[in-house]
Amino acid sequence: MSLENFKMPSFLIPELYEKVLIGERKETTDKKVPKTTTLPSLGNNQKKILLVVKEENAVFLTEEDLTFLTGILTACKLNMSDIALVNIINYQTTTYDDLVKSFDPSITLCFGVNAKQLQFPIQCNHFEISTQQNKTVLFSHPLRHIAENIEDKKRLWNCLKTIFSVK
């Protein structure tokens, strides 16, 4: 399935707008996540897939990036119920270990967030699939960059085909 001609199914819209997606940003002070509190997330995390973004202009993602992400998920035979989407813009001291404790992901995809920022135990390049303690991790450019760059879109798709066994 091509992501370029993706149309969002109508049944998905109410689920996407269950929570506020786009709104005015409040303060951008950095907040440390208490170990007993979960980060705000979008999605139900049914398949233990965590998507981490760093988006300054929306609560989770801009409308354009959300549409692009939905296309990616559909191509991988996933939907918003399968994932947890976290925007760490106001939680920049959050570590990979914090995310694992909060969401217990089997797969973590990071868009616009690098390994060093999350204090990931090893250095990873973009589009380099890493496995740590039976958990798969992929770091990538921001969604907006990938949507506009055909080569990086292909590189991401090749990684996703490997991670999700998609043909």
N, C-alpha and C positions, 0 to 999 in steps of 0.2 A: 504494500500500500504506500502510495506516495504521500508525503506530508504536505506537498505544495497545493493539493486540491482538496484538503480536508474540510469537511463541513460538520459542525458539531450537531450531534443528534439532539432533538428537542427534549427527550426524557432526561438528559444530563443537566440542562439549565437549572431546574429547581434545586438540584443537589449542589451545584456549584455556588449558588447564591444563598445557601443556607446561612452562611456567615458573610460578613462584610468583606469584600475582596479589595475594593478600591475606596479609599477614603483619605481624608486629610491626615497627614502625618503629624503626630504630636511631637513631643520632644525626641531628640535623637541621642539622648544620653545612653551610655553603655550600662547595661544591667547584667549582673551576674545571676545566673539561674540558680535558685536554691535547690539543693539536692532533692528536696521533697516535692518540688513543683515541676510540672511539665511545661515546656515551651508551648506557646499558642501554635496550633497547627490546623491545616485544612485537609480534609480527607479522613477516612476511617481506619487506615493502616491495617486493613484486613490481611494483606499478604506480606506485611512487615517490610515494606519498601519505603525508605525515607528519602525525600528530595529536599536538599538544603540549598537555599538561595540567599542572595544578599541584595535586596531590592529597596532602594531609597524612596521610590515614587509610589508605592502601594503597600497595603497591609501585608499581602502575600506576593502577588504578581500584578503587573499591568495587564489590562485586558488583552493586548496583543500577545504578550508572553504566555498568558493562560491559554489562549486559543492554540498557540503553537505547542505548548506542553500537552494539551488534551490530544492533539494530533499524534504526538510522540507516543503517548500512553495507548491510544487506540491501535497504532501500528504494532505495539508490543503486546496487544491483546489484554490491556489493562484499562482501568478507569480510576476516577478519583477515590472511589471507595477502597481501592487496593493500596493506596499510598497515604503517607503523611507528608504534607508540604510545610516546611518551616522556613520562615524568613528570619535570618539572624542579624539583621541590620541593627536592632537595638540590643542585641545580646552577643556582642562581638567577643566577649571573653569565654563564650561557650566552647567547650572542647569536644572532640570526637567522643571521648568517654562519657561526657554529660549526655550527648545525644543517644548513645547506646543505652545508658541507664534509663533514659526517658522513653525511648521508642522501641528498643530491642530489635533493630532492623537486621534482616538477613542481607539486604542490599541497600547501599547508600549511594545516591547520585548527587554530586555537588556541582552546582552551576554558579560560577563566579566566586567561588570560595576555594581557597587553596589548602593544601595539606598542612602547611606551616601554620596558617591561621587557626585551624582546628586542633593543632598540636597532635596531628596524626603521627603514629610512631615511626613511619618511614616517609622519605621524600618520594612524591609521585608526580609525574608529569601529566599534563592534560591528555586525556584519552588513553591512559595506561591503567588497565584493570589490575587492582590489587586485592589480595585476599589476606585478611588478618583474623585469626581465631574463627574460622568458618564463616566470615562475613565478607561480602564483596563490596568494594568501594571503587568509585570512579570519580575523578575530578575533571571538570570541563570548564570551558568559557561560559560566560553568562548566556542565558537563553536568547536574548536579543542578538548577540553576536553570532550565535550559531544559525539563527533564522536567516541572517543576512549573508552568511558565508557558506557557499555550496561545498567547499572542500571540508570545512569543519563539520558541516551537516552530515556528509558522507562518513567522516571519521567517527562521529557519535553513533550513527546508525550501525556501523560495523561493530562497535563495542556493545551496543544494545542487543544486536542479534546474538552475540556470544553470551552475554549475561542472561538473557531471557529465552535463549534457544529458539529464536524466531528465524524463519526462512524467508 
